[in-house]
Amino acid sequence: MFAFIPYPLIYGALADDACLVWEESCSKTGNCWLYDSDKFRYYLHGMSMLLISIGICFDVVVFFLSDRLTNFYGEEDEVNGEERVARWIKEEEEEDVIFTKTRNKEGVRDMGSIM
């Protein structure tokens, strides 16, 4: 929510600040007719660079503090990679057994006589 709402307001204010000639009708201010292109360019790119720099700072903080996240998905922590590989092999063997039993129950038809 806060990521998308302020940006049009911020960049709109920057564009308004770079305006040199405003349209006036019925004593009301209208659209901008002429912008100071150098000022507009500096404001636009400067604000973009500032916001990206702030985002990078937050990314760096998250990167350095991410090692504190443990047990993120509620699974038990694994001691080493060997346990993970053994568990993966066991799951694969169980799937093969289930596939083999299912295949034998349905039977395999010989399609040679049809062709």
C-alpha positions as CSV (number, residue, x, y, z in Angstrom):
1,M,0.0,0.0,0.0
2,F,2.7,2.5,1.0
3,A,4.8,1.5,-2.0
4,F,2.5,2.8,-4.7
5,I,0.5,5.7,-3.2
6,P,3.3,8.3,-2.4
7,Y,5.2,8.1,-5.7
8,P,2.7,9.8,-8.0
9,L,2.4,12.5,-5.4
10,I,6.1,12.9,-5.0
11,Y,6.9,13.0,-8.7
12,G,3.9,15.2,-9.4
13,A,5.2,17.7,-6.8
14,L,8.6,17.6,-8.5
15,A,7.1,18.2,-11.9
16,D,5.1,21.1,-10.5
17,D,8.2,22.6,-8.9
18,A,10.1,22.5,-12.2
19,C,7.3,24.5,-14.0
20,L,8.2,27.9,-15.4
21,V,4.9,29.0,-16.9
22,W,1.5,28.1,-15.6
23,E,-1.8,28.4,-17.4
24,E,-4.2,30.7,-15.6
25,S,-7.9,30.8,-16.4
26,C,-10.6,32.5,-14.4
27,S,-8.1,33.2,-11.7
28,K,-7.3,29.5,-11.3
29,T,-4.0,27.8,-12.0
30,G,-4.2,25.2,-14.7
31,N,-1.6,23.1,-16.5
32,C,2.1,23.8,-16.9
33,W,3.0,25.3,-20.3
34,L,6.8,25.3,-20.0
35,Y,9.2,23.3,-17.8
36,D,12.8,24.1,-16.9
37,S,14.2,21.0,-18.5
38,D,17.5,21.0,-16.5
39,K,15.7,21.4,-13.2
40,F,13.2,18.8,-14.1
41,R,15.9,16.3,-15.2
42,Y,17.9,16.8,-11.9
43,Y,14.8,16.5,-9.8
44,L,13.5,13.4,-11.6
45,H,16.8,11.5,-11.7
46,G,17.8,12.7,-8.2
47,M,14.6,11.5,-6.6
48,S,14.8,8.2,-8.4
49,M,18.4,7.7,-7.3
50,L,17.5,8.6,-3.7
51,L,14.6,6.2,-3.5
52,I,16.7,3.4,-5.1
53,S,19.5,4.0,-2.7
54,I,17.1,3.8,0.2
55,G,15.8,0.5,-1.2
56,I,19.4,-0.8,-1.5
57,C,20.1,0.1,2.1
58,F,17.1,-1.9,3.3
59,D,18.2,-4.9,1.1
60,V,21.7,-4.8,2.6
61,V,20.2,-4.7,6.1
62,V,18.0,-7.7,5.3
63,F,20.9,-9.6,3.8
64,F,23.0,-9.2,6.9
65,L,20.2,-10.0,9.3
66,S,18.8,-12.9,7.3
67,D,21.1,-15.4,9.0
68,R,19.0,-14.9,12.1
69,L,16.0,-16.5,10.4
70,T,15.8,-20.1,11.4
71,N,13.1,-22.7,11.1
72,F,11.2,-20.4,8.7
73,Y,8.8,-23.0,7.3
74,G,8.3,-24.9,10.6
75,E,10.3,-27.9,9.4
76,E,12.9,-29.6,11.6
77,D,16.4,-28.3,11.1
78,E,18.6,-30.8,9.2
79,V,22.0,-31.7,10.6
80,N,23.7,-32.3,7.3
81,G,23.1,-32.9,3.7
82,E,23.4,-36.7,4.0
83,E,20.1,-36.8,5.9
84,R,18.4,-34.8,3.2
85,V,19.7,-37.1,0.5
86,A,18.7,-40.2,2.4
87,R,15.2,-38.8,2.9
88,W,14.9,-37.9,-0.7
89,I,16.0,-41.4,-1.9
90,K,13.5,-43.0,0.5
91,E,10.7,-40.8,-0.9
92,E,11.6,-41.6,-4.5
93,E,11.6,-45.3,-3.7
94,E,8.2,-45.0,-2.1
95,E,6.9,-43.3,-5.2
96,D,8.3,-46.0,-7.4
97,V,6.6,-48.7,-5.4
98,I,3.3,-46.9,-5.6
99,F,3.7,-46.4,-9.3
100,T,4.6,-50.1,-9.9
101,K,1.6,-51.3,-7.8
102,T,-0.7,-49.1,-9.7
103,R,0.6,-50.1,-13.1
104,N,0.3,-53.8,-12.3
105,K,-3.3,-53.5,-11.1
106,E,-4.4,-51.9,-14.3
107,G,-2.5,-54.3,-16.5
108,V,-0.5,-53.5,-19.6
109,R,-2.2,-54.2,-23.0
110,D,-0.2,-55.4,-25.9
111,M,-0.9,-53.1,-28.8
112,G,1.0,-55.3,-31.3
113,S,-2.0,-57.2,-32.4
114,I,-3.9,-54.0,-33.3
115,M,-1.3,-52.7,-35.6
